[in-house]
Amino acid sequence: MSAAEPLLLDAQGLSRWYGTRAAVSEVDLHLGRGEILGFLGLNGAGKTTTMRLLTGTLAPHRGAIRIAGRDLLEEPLAAKRQIGYLPEHPPLHPELTVEESLRFAGRLHGLRRRTLPTAIDETLGRTGLGDVRRRLVAQLSKGYQQRLGLAQAVLHRPDVLILDEPTVGLDPAQIQSIRTLIVELGREHAVLLSSHLLHEVQSICTRVTIIHEGRIVLSETLGELGGEGGEERSILELARPPAPEVLSTLPGVHKAEPRGEGRFLLHHEAGREARAALLARAVASGWQPASLTPQGANLEEVFLNLTLGRSGETPSAPTGGPSP
């Protein structure tokens, strides 16, 4: 995101109470085009409430949300047109085909009949669903159903994508396929990704925000955590690994060290794009990658210190604060 480009998601001072308990308190979130934000927190930390606020399905008691410059409270329809939302369980209709599902979603998003067929064709191509466009949703694998959920979210080309646990319940191959797709989408959208998988956040996100007991306790780039620089180290796990010397000759890879049972420690060029290129090459070569985990930033240690290491009480509503 360039310095001159406006924020696509700008949430300031979000607070929401349930009785006297603050589910979310003074939360700020900012996201620009080309960024993928990993949104982390323990169960009950406030992630779901925050995402409901950001998508307009729940109103904040305090704070403001702007989506692509539109105030979500004052201009809800205009703001929501710029949001694509993938909930943990996508709203799919098993009796429809993939193409019918996208046509239905497009009409809900207000796409015109003249432009809808083109939008569907483009989205099928972007999400790799072209070969199953006439297949019933009920006949799709879990991985393809997740792709369809993503397709419904991006069909109207929103500026902001909010993805809640997009890889939950998938097998390793499906997980890697969805992660690669999210990286591709992140090049032209602003993406907020909620996940319990810390290595997933490290592998595809540019920034990380941790929420604990309703408050933001960390918001930094992965580089600020120590994961970027001239060289980065990552553990690559392959089901069908080649010889280490083959990995060492890949573009951007400086050295590959075997770590046993298809695991390699790669010294490679730093950055999300470099990691995405490595994964794409592994898939194309038939090595069946299971994971690529950066080793520079110890996100797990940071996360545990900021959550399990804290014992403060959940903030309550101030005197005179609103009640639901």
N, C-alpha and C positions, 0 to 999 in steps of 0.2 A: 504494500500500500504506500503510495507516495504521500509526502507530507501535505500536499495541496488537496488530495482527494478526501471528500467528507466521509465521516463514519457512516456505515450502513446500519449498524445497530448501536444505539447510544441509550443506555439505561442508567439513570442516576437516582440514587437514594431510595431504591425500591424497598418497601416494607409491607408486610402482610401479617395480620394477627388472626389467631383462632382463640377467641375468648381473650385471656390475658397473656397467652403464649405467642411469642413472635416466631412464626415459621421462617420468615425472611426479615432481616433487619438491615437497613441502609446499604443495600447491595448496589454496586456500580459494575456495569459490564459494557465494554466498548469493543467493537469489532469492525474491521475494514475489509475491503475486497482483497481476495488472495490470502486471507488468514484462516487458519483452522484452529479454533480454540477448544482445548480439552477441558471439560467442566467436570470436576471431581468432587466427591464427598461421600461420607459414610451413608448408609441407609438412614433416612430421617434427618439428614443435614440441611435439606431445603432445596435440593436440585429440582425435584419435580414441581414444587410450588413455583420456583423461579421460572421454569420453562413454561408453565401455565400462564404466568404473568406476561412473559415475552411474546407468547402467541395470542394473547388477548382472550383466552378462555377463562381468565380470572383477573379481576381488577385489583390493582394495588391500593392499599389504604393511604400510602404516601409514595411519592416519587413520580418520575416521568420516564416514558419510553418513546424513542423516536426510531422509526424504521425507514431507512432511506430518506430521511428528512421529514417524514410524516409523523405527527403525534398520534400514537396508538389510541389514546383516549378521545382526542378531539376529532380525528379523521380515521376511525377504525376500519372502514372498508378499504380506503386507499392504502393504509398501512399494511393491512392483512394481505393485500394483493402482492406485496413484496416479500411475503413469508412462505417458505416451504417447510412443512413439518412432517417428520417421520416419527411417530410414537413408537414405543417399544413393541407394541403389537399393531402392525399396520391395519388400517380399516379396509379389508379386502372382501370382495363378494365372490364366493367360490363358484357360483353359477354362471359368472361372466367369463368371457375370454380376456386375455391380456389387453387386446386392442379395445374391446368394449369397456374394460375398466378404465382405460386412459381416456376414452371418449366421454365417459360419465364424469370423471374427475375434471376434464377440461371444461365441460358445461358448468360444473359447480364453480370453477375458477372464473367463469365469465368469458372464456375464449369464444370468438366468433366462429360460426360454421365454416366460413371461407378459409380461415387460418388454422382451424383445428386439425385437419388431416396432415398438414405440413408439420405442425408442432408434434403430433403423435409420431410421425415417421422419424423426425429428428431425435426425439426422446428415446424411441426404441433403439436407435443407433448408439446414442450416448451411453445407454445403460446395458447394452448387450442383450436386448430382449427380442431382437428382430426375428430370430429363428423360432420363437415360441409365441408370436403375436396372436395366433389363432387357437392357442391351447387354452383349455379351461384353467382358471386359477386353482381349482381344487386338485388339478393334476400336476401342479408345479411343485418342485422341491422347495424346502425351506429357504435355500439360498436364492432361488429365483423369485420367491415371494417377497423376500427382502429387497431384491432389485426392483420389483414392481412397486413396492412402497416408496422407494427412492424416486422411481420414475414419476409417480403421482405427485411427489413433492417438488420435482424440478420442472414438470410439464409446462407451467406458465412462466418459466424463467424468472423466478423471484431473485431478489438481491441477497436475501438472507435464508440460509438453511439451518434448521434446528433438528438435530438427529439424536434420538434418545435410545441408547443401547442398540445401535444398528447391527451389531454382529452377534447378539445374544442367541444361543441355541444353534449356532452354525458349526459345521465341521471345519477342520483347519483349512482345507482348500477353499471352501465357501467364504471363510473369514478373510483370507488373503485377497480373494476376488473383490469383496465388498470394500476392503481397505484401499485397494488400488483405485477403485471407482471414486471413493471419497476424495482421495488425493487429486484425481483429475477434476472433480467438481470444485475443489478448493481453489483451483487456479482462476476461476471467474466468479465465484460466489464468496460471501462471507459465511463461514460454517461454524456453528457451535455444536460440539460433539460431547454428549454425556456418556460416560463409560465407567465401568468398574475395573476395566483391564488397563493397568498402568502401562504395561509394555505397548499396548495399542496406542495410547496417547503419545508415548515417546516416539513411536515409529511414524506417525502421520501428522501430528499437530505441530504448529509453529509456536503456540503459547499455551500456558496452562493456568487455570484458575481453580483454587480449592475453596470450597465452602464448608464451614463447620458450625453447627448449632445456629444456622441462619445467617452467619456473617462470613464475608470474604476474608480468608486468612492468608492467602497468597495469590498474586496475579503477576506472572513473569513470563518472559520468553524462555524456551528451553535452553537458549544460549546463555541466558542469565543464570540458569541453574548449572551451567558448565558443560552443556552438550554440544556446543557448536565451536567452530574454530577452523584452523587450516586443515586439521585432520580429525576424523572421528573414528571411534572403534565401535563395532557392532557384532553381536553374536547372530550368525545366520544358521538356521536349522533347516536341513534338506532331507527329504525322504529318499531321494535318489541322487546322492552327491557325486560330483566328478572328482578328479584328482585335485589336491590343493593347488598344484601349479597352474591348473586351468583357471581357478578362481583368481589367482594372482595376476593373470593377464587381462582380466576384465577392465574396461575403461573406468578410471577413477579409483581402482583398488591398488593400494600400495603393497600390501602383504596379506596373505591368508595363512592362519595358523590353525591346524587341526585341534579340536577339543573333544574328539571321540563321538561315536554314534551319530554321524552326520552333522555335527556341530563344528562351526569354524569361527574363529575370531578374526574379523576383517578389519584392516586398517585402510580407511578409504576417505575420499573427499567428504567434507562435512555438509550437512543440510538435508532437508526433506526431499528435494529434487534428486539428490544423489542416491538416497535410500530407495526412492520410488524407481529409479532407473535400475538399481541392482535387483529389486524384486521382479521387475518386468523382464529382465534378462534371464533370471532364474526360471520364471514361468515359461518363457519362450524356449528355453533349452531343455525343458522336460525334467528339471531337477526337483520339482514338487516342493517349493518352499513352505515350511510350516510357520516360521516367524523370523523377523529381523528386529533385534532388540538393541537399541543404542546403549552403550556402556558409559558414555561420558557423564551424563547426569543421573544421579541416583534418585530418581523420582520416588521410588518406593520408600526410601528412608525419609525423604522430605515429607511425603504424605503422612506416614505413620507418626512422625514427630509433631506434625501440626494438627493431627486429629486424635489419635489414641493417646498422645502425650499431653492433651489438654483436658482439664476437668472442670472448666468453668460452667456456670449455670446458663441455660438458654435465656437470652434477654427477653424481658417481658415488656408489655406495652407501657409507655410512659403514662403518667397521670393525665387524664383527659384524652388519651389516645382512642382511636376508633375501635369499635367492636364489630365483628362480622354481622 
